[in-house]
């Protein structure tokens, strides 16, 4: 194949996958080659935060916190500066990886020992705010939690996924009139009746804000479970149209935009590659997050509607009749009963859950709300197919690996 490509093109496409929040689509995705280099800035900040116990904290009750904050600002600033100038962390070798992980694992025990050596045993307990043995255990737990969190966030691209979700939320807010105009009539048909029930108002009048947040979290958990079950089936049915026109459209505004696809797709279409379990999981996380963001925006519209409706309809006499007692005023707006914002939050949470589920099942809602999300998945999979085809040209598989050409009999040995 006369295709001209380079390793730089492969790396740029892999960075595109990372920026899209689907790093697991990178071929040969592994901890040492791909995850650890992106974890290093966070692990370095954690290590520096541990070493600050060796430095005398500024006076005052928040001296240690200010010192940690200064380290975090300097570390993040340095990392952003390196990123702005295009510097990439080199891929560590196995020896370097082992050394980095061993040094990180040794810090919880090393830091208390150095504090004891530098300050003395009596002063060390005041600096560490606990005995050195307990400090080792607490440091070890904190380091392990930080490492596991960094691994999960980095391995599945949760930071770029969150950034994309925020960008989608901003875009949806710009089109919020259209979104709310389509979603609110259907949701009000389901929820409006409950707003005028005295039982709901009595329950909300006795419900604390913490328990109300637990109810909202329960709605969110049901939404995620329903979305995960539904989206897993959807990913299996995503139509991977890998014809040349579709691939041309998918690769626009990507590093593969200038690749001559006529040389990659001489027969008219590429063959779809099966997805691994972790790749499906990565796509599921992205789809579920997108669904939650969209449902949250609809919930905000519902909350605003019920607050306005309550301010107009529910006067003190009506609230007292529904509650069976004089209504307690809301702290922020004493003219409104305290049960009103709680009722609005609960109904908005229920409506958001209902919206997220029906947008995936009902045919009309699916076309309006869910189809654009699936189109993004189809585009990502099309780019992955071109990436794999180009990668086989730039980095052909070694003999004996899947996809490697068979050796002829006259090659010997």
C-alpha positions as CSV (number, residue, x, y, z in Angstrom):
1,X,0.0,0.0,0.0
2,X,1.6,3.3,-1.1
3,X,0.1,5.1,2.0
4,X,2.5,7.6,3.5
5,X,2.0,8.0,7.3
6,X,4.2,8.4,10.3
7,X,4.3,7.4,14.0
8,X,3.6,11.1,14.8
9,X,0.2,10.7,13.1
10,X,-0.5,7.6,15.2
11,X,0.4,9.5,18.4
12,X,-1.8,12.5,17.4
13,X,-4.7,10.2,16.8
14,X,-4.2,8.5,20.1
15,X,-4.2,11.9,21.8
16,X,-7.4,12.6,20.0
17,X,-8.9,9.5,21.6
18,X,-7.7,10.6,25.0
19,X,-9.2,14.1,24.5
20,X,-12.5,12.5,23.6
21,X,-12.5,10.5,26.8
22,X,-12.1,7.1,25.1
23,X,-8.4,6.2,25.7
24,X,-9.1,2.5,25.8
25,X,-9.7,2.6,22.0
26,X,-5.9,3.0,21.6
27,X,-4.4,-0.3,20.3
28,X,-2.3,-2.0,22.9
29,X,-3.5,0.2,25.6
30,X,-1.7,-0.6,28.8
31,X,-0.7,0.7,32.2
32,X,3.0,1.3,31.6
33,X,2.8,2.7,28.0
34,X,-0.3,4.9,28.3
35,X,-1.7,5.2,31.8
36,X,1.3,5.8,34.0
37,X,2.8,8.7,32.0
38,X,-0.5,10.6,32.4
39,X,-0.7,9.7,36.1
40,X,2.8,11.0,36.8
41,X,1.8,14.7,37.4
42,X,-0.8,13.7,40.0
43,X,1.5,11.2,41.6
44,X,4.2,13.8,41.7
45,X,1.9,16.3,43.4
46,X,0.9,13.6,46.0
47,X,4.6,12.9,46.7
48,X,5.4,16.6,47.0
49,X,2.4,17.0,49.4
50,X,3.9,14.2,51.5
51,X,7.3,15.9,51.6
52,X,5.8,19.2,52.8
53,X,5.7,17.6,56.3
54,X,9.4,17.9,56.3
55,X,9.1,21.7,55.9
56,X,8.1,23.9,58.8
57,X,4.5,25.1,58.2
58,X,3.7,28.8,58.3
59,X,2.3,30.0,61.6
60,X,-1.5,29.9,62.1
61,X,-4.2,27.2,62.2
62,X,-4.2,26.9,58.4
63,X,-0.4,27.0,57.8
64,X,-0.2,23.4,56.7
65,X,-3.2,23.8,54.4
66,X,-1.7,27.0,52.8
67,X,1.6,25.1,52.2
68,X,-0.2,22.2,50.5
69,X,-2.2,24.7,48.4
70,X,1.0,26.4,47.3
71,X,2.5,23.1,46.3
72,X,-0.6,22.2,44.3
73,X,-0.7,25.6,42.5
74,X,3.0,25.3,41.6
75,X,2.7,21.7,40.5
76,X,-0.4,22.3,38.4
77,X,1.1,25.5,36.9
78,X,4.3,23.6,35.9
79,X,2.2,20.8,34.3
80,X,0.1,23.3,32.4
81,X,3.2,25.1,31.2
82,X,4.8,21.9,29.9
83,X,1.6,21.0,28.2
84,X,1.3,24.4,26.5
85,X,4.8,24.0,25.1
86,X,4.0,20.6,23.7
87,X,6.3,18.6,26.0
88,X,5.2,15.0,26.5
89,X,6.2,12.7,29.3
90,X,8.5,10.0,27.9
91,X,7.3,6.4,28.1
92,X,9.1,4.9,31.1
93,X,10.9,1.7,30.8
94,X,10.1,-1.3,33.0
95,X,13.0,-0.5,35.3
96,X,11.9,3.2,35.5
97,X,8.3,2.1,36.2
98,X,9.4,-0.3,39.0
99,X,11.6,2.5,40.5
100,X,8.8,5.0,40.4
101,X,6.2,2.7,41.9
102,X,8.7,1.6,44.6
103,X,9.5,5.2,45.5
104,X,5.8,6.1,45.7
105,X,5.1,3.0,47.9
106,X,8.0,3.9,50.2
107,X,6.9,7.5,50.8
108,X,4.3,6.7,53.6
109,X,7.0,5.1,55.7
110,X,9.9,7.3,54.6
111,X,8.2,10.7,55.4
112,X,7.4,9.9,59.1
113,X,10.9,8.5,59.6
114,X,12.5,11.7,58.1
115,X,10.2,13.8,60.3
116,X,11.4,11.9,63.4
117,X,15.0,12.2,62.3
118,X,14.7,15.9,61.6
119,X,12.5,17.1,64.5
120,X,13.1,14.5,67.2
121,X,10.5,12.0,68.5
122,X,8.6,14.5,70.8
123,X,8.4,17.3,68.2
124,X,7.6,14.8,65.5
125,X,4.3,13.9,67.1
126,X,3.3,17.5,67.1
127,X,4.3,18.0,63.5
128,X,2.5,14.8,62.3
129,X,-0.3,15.4,64.7
130,X,-0.3,11.7,65.7
131,X,2.3,9.1,66.7
132,X,4.7,8.1,63.9
133,X,3.3,4.5,63.7
134,X,-0.3,5.8,63.2
135,X,1.1,8.4,60.7
136,X,2.6,5.6,58.6
137,X,-0.8,3.8,58.5
138,X,-2.7,7.0,57.6
139,X,-0.2,8.0,55.0
140,X,-0.3,4.6,53.4
141,X,-4.1,4.6,53.2
142,X,-4.1,8.1,51.7
143,X,-1.4,7.2,49.2
144,X,-3.2,4.0,48.2
145,X,-6.5,5.8,47.8
146,X,-4.8,8.6,45.7
147,X,-3.2,6.0,43.5
148,X,-6.4,4.0,42.9
149,X,-8.3,7.1,42.2
150,X,-5.7,8.4,39.8
151,X,-5.6,5.1,38.0
152,X,-9.4,4.9,37.5
153,X,-9.6,8.5,36.4
154,X,-6.7,8.2,34.0
155,X,-7.4,4.8,32.6
156,X,-11.0,5.6,31.6
157,X,-10.4,9.3,30.7
158,X,-12.8,10.6,33.3
159,X,-11.3,14.1,33.2
160,X,-11.8,14.7,29.4
161,X,-15.2,13.0,29.7
162,X,-16.2,15.5,32.4
163,X,-14.8,18.3,30.3
164,X,-16.8,17.2,27.3
165,X,-19.9,16.8,29.4
166,X,-19.5,20.4,30.6
167,X,-19.1,21.6,27.0
168,X,-22.2,19.6,26.0
169,X,-24.0,21.1,28.9
170,X,-23.0,24.7,27.8
171,X,-24.2,23.9,24.3
172,X,-27.4,22.4,25.6
173,X,-28.0,25.5,27.7
174,X,-27.6,27.7,24.6
175,X,-30.3,25.5,23.0
176,X,-32.2,25.1,26.3
177,X,-35.4,26.7,24.9
178,X,-35.5,23.9,22.3
179,X,-34.6,21.2,24.8
180,X,-37.0,22.3,27.5
181,X,-39.7,22.9,24.9
182,X,-39.5,19.3,23.8
183,X,-39.1,17.7,27.2
184,X,-41.2,19.8,29.7
185,X,-44.6,19.1,28.2
186,X,-44.1,15.3,28.5
187,X,-42.6,15.5,32.0
188,X,-45.3,17.9,33.3
189,X,-47.9,15.4,32.2
190,X,-46.2,12.9,34.5
191,X,-45.3,15.1,37.5
192,X,-47.8,17.9,37.7
193,X,-50.4,15.8,39.5
194,X,-48.1,15.0,42.4
195,X,-47.4,18.7,43.0
196,X,-51.0,19.2,44.2
197,X,-51.1,16.3,46.6
198,X,-51.1,17.1,50.4
199,X,-49.2,13.9,51.2
200,X,-46.2,15.1,49.2
201,X,-46.1,18.5,50.9
202,X,-46.4,16.9,54.4
203,X,-43.5,14.6,53.6
204,X,-41.4,17.4,52.2
205,X,-42.2,19.6,55.3
206,X,-40.6,16.9,57.5
207,X,-37.8,16.0,55.2
208,X,-34.3,17.3,56.0
209,X,-32.0,18.5,53.2
210,X,-29.6,15.6,53.8
211,X,-32.3,13.0,53.4
212,X,-33.6,14.8,50.3
213,X,-30.2,14.7,48.7
214,X,-30.1,10.9,49.4
215,X,-33.4,10.6,47.5
216,X,-32.0,12.6,44.6
217,X,-28.9,10.3,44.7
218,X,-31.2,7.3,44.6
219,X,-32.9,8.7,41.5
220,X,-29.4,9.2,39.9
221,X,-28.4,5.6,40.8
222,X,-31.6,4.2,39.1
223,X,-30.9,6.4,36.1
224,X,-27.3,5.1,35.8
225,X,-28.4,1.5,36.2
226,X,-31.1,1.8,33.6
227,X,-28.8,3.6,31.3
228,X,-26.0,1.1,31.7
229,X,-28.3,-1.8,30.8
230,X,-29.9,0.0,27.9
231,X,-26.6,1.4,26.5
232,X,-24.9,-1.9,26.6
233,X,-27.5,-3.2,24.1
234,X,-27.3,-0.1,22.1
235,X,-23.5,-0.3,21.6
236,X,-23.9,-3.9,20.4
237,X,-26.4,-2.6,17.8
238,X,-24.5,0.5,16.7
239,X,-24.3,0.5,12.9
240,X,-20.7,0.7,12.0
241,X,-21.0,2.1,8.5
242,X,-17.3,1.9,7.4
243,X,-17.8,2.9,3.7
244,X,-15.5,5.5,2.3
245,X,-18.0,8.4,2.4
246,X,-18.8,7.7,6.0
247,X,-15.1,7.4,6.9
248,X,-14.4,10.7,5.2
249,X,-17.1,12.5,7.1
250,X,-16.0,10.9,10.4
251,X,-12.3,11.8,10.0
252,X,-13.0,15.5,9.5
253,X,-11.4,17.7,12.1
254,X,-9.3,14.8,13.3
255,X,-5.6,14.0,12.8
256,X,-6.6,11.5,10.1
257,X,-8.4,14.1,8.0
258,X,-5.7,14.2,5.3
259,X,-5.2,10.4,5.1
260,X,-5.9,9.2,1.5
261,X,-8.8,6.8,2.4
262,X,-9.0,5.5,-1.2
263,X,-5.8,3.7,-0.5
264,X,-7.1,2.3,2.8
265,X,-10.5,1.3,1.5
266,X,-9.8,-0.1,-2.0
267,X,-12.7,-2.5,-1.8
268,X,-15.2,0.2,-0.7
269,X,-15.4,-0.4,3.0
270,X,-13.4,-1.5,6.1
271,X,-14.2,-4.4,8.3
272,X,-15.6,-3.5,11.7
273,X,-13.2,-4.6,14.6
274,X,-14.8,-6.1,17.7
275,X,-14.6,-4.2,20.9
276,X,-13.0,-5.5,24.1
277,X,-14.9,-5.4,27.4
278,X,-13.0,-2.4,28.8
279,X,-13.5,-0.5,25.6
280,X,-17.3,-1.1,25.8
281,X,-17.1,0.0,29.5
282,X,-15.3,3.2,28.5
283,X,-18.0,4.0,25.9
284,X,-20.7,3.2,28.5
285,X,-19.2,5.6,31.0
286,X,-19.2,8.4,28.4
287,X,-22.7,7.7,27.3
288,X,-24.1,7.5,30.8
289,X,-22.4,10.8,31.8
290,X,-23.9,12.5,28.7
291,X,-27.3,11.2,29.6
292,X,-27.0,12.4,33.2
293,X,-25.9,15.9,32.0
294,X,-28.8,16.2,29.6
295,X,-31.2,14.9,32.3
296,X,-29.8,17.4,34.8
297,X,-30.5,20.3,32.5
298,X,-34.1,19.1,32.0
299,X,-34.4,18.8,35.8
300,X,-33.2,22.4,36.3
301,X,-36.1,23.5,34.0
302,X,-38.5,21.4,36.0
303,X,-37.3,22.9,39.2
304,X,-37.7,26.4,38.0
305,X,-41.2,25.7,36.7
306,X,-42.4,24.2,40.0
307,X,-40.8,27.1,42.0
308,X,-42.6,29.7,39.8
309,X,-45.9,27.7,40.0
310,X,-45.6,27.3,43.8
311,X,-44.9,31.1,44.2
312,X,-48.1,31.8,42.2
313,X,-50.5,29.1,43.4
314,X,-49.5,28.2,47.0
315,X,-50.4,31.0,49.3
316,X,-50.0,30.7,53.1
317,X,-53.6,29.4,53.6
318,X,-53.2,26.8,50.9
319,X,-49.9,25.6,52.3
320,X,-51.4,25.4,55.8
321,X,-54.3,23.3,54.5
322,X,-52.0,20.9,52.7
323,X,-49.5,20.6,55.6
324,X,-52.1,20.4,58.4
325,X,-50.1,23.1,60.3
326,X,-48.8,26.6,59.7
327,X,-46.1,26.5,57.0
328,X,-42.5,27.2,58.1
329,X,-41.0,30.0,55.9
330,X,-38.1,29.3,53.6
331,X,-34.8,30.8,54.8
332,X,-33.9,32.4,51.5
333,X,-37.4,33.7,50.6
334,X,-39.6,33.9,53.8
335,X,-42.7,34.6,51.6
336,X,-42.5,31.0,50.4
337,X,-43.1,27.8,52.5
338,X,-40.0,25.8,53.2
339,X,-41.6,22.7,51.7
340,X,-41.8,24.3,48.3
341,X,-38.1,24.0,47.2
342,X,-37.9,20.5,48.6
343,X,-41.0,19.4,46.6
344,X,-39.6,21.1,43.5
345,X,-36.3,19.3,43.9
346,X,-37.9,15.9,44.4
347,X,-40.2,16.3,41.4
348,X,-37.4,17.6,39.3
349,X,-35.2,14.6,40.2
350,X,-38.1,12.1,39.4
351,X,-38.8,13.9,36.1
352,X,-35.1,13.8,35.2
353,X,-35.0,10.1,35.9
354,X,-38.1,9.5,33.8
355,X,-36.7,11.7,31.0
356,X,-33.4,9.7,30.9
357,X,-35.2,6.4,30.6
358,X,-37.8,7.4,28.1
359,X,-35.3,9.1,25.9
360,X,-33.7,5.7,25.3
361,X,-36.9,3.6,24.9
362,X,-39.6,5.7,23.3
363,X,-39.1,6.0,19.6
364,X,-40.0,9.7,19.2
365,X,-37.9,10.8,22.3
366,X,-35.1,8.5,21.1
367,X,-35.0,10.3,17.8
368,X,-34.9,13.7,19.4
369,X,-32.7,13.2,22.4
370,X,-30.7,9.9,22.2
371,X,-29.9,9.6,18.4
372,X,-27.3,12.4,18.4
373,X,-25.4,10.7,21.3
374,X,-25.3,7.4,19.4
375,X,-24.1,9.3,16.3
376,X,-21.0,10.4,18.3
377,X,-20.3,6.8,19.2
378,X,-20.6,5.8,15.5
379,X,-18.2,8.5,14.5
380,X,-15.7,7.5,17.2
381,X,-15.8,3.9,16.0
382,X,-15.3,4.9,12.4
383,X,-12.2,6.9,13.3
384,X,-11.0,3.9,15.3
385,X,-11.3,1.7,12.2
386,X,-9.2,4.2,10.1
387,X,-6.7,4.5,13.0
388,X,-6.2,0.7,13.1
389,X,-5.8,0.5,9.3
390,X,-3.2,3.2,9.3
391,X,-1.5,1.8,12.3
392,X,-1.0,-1.6,10.5
393,X,0.8,0.3,7.7
394,X,3.0,2.4,10.0
395,X,3.6,-0.4,12.7
396,X,3.0,-3.7,10.9
397,X,2.4,-6.6,13.3
398,X,5.4,-8.9,14.0
399,X,5.4,-12.4,12.6
400,X,3.2,-14.7,14.7
401,X,0.9,-11.8,15.9
402,X,-2.7,-11.5,14.7
403,X,-2.8,-9.8,11.3
404,X,0.8,-10.6,10.4
405,X,1.4,-11.9,7.0
406,X,2.2,-15.6,6.7
407,X,5.8,-16.5,6.1
408,X,6.5,-18.2,2.8
409,X,8.3,-21.5,2.7
410,X,11.5,-20.0,1.1
411,X,12.1,-17.6,3.9
412,X,13.7,-20.3,6.0
413,X,14.5,-20.5,9.7
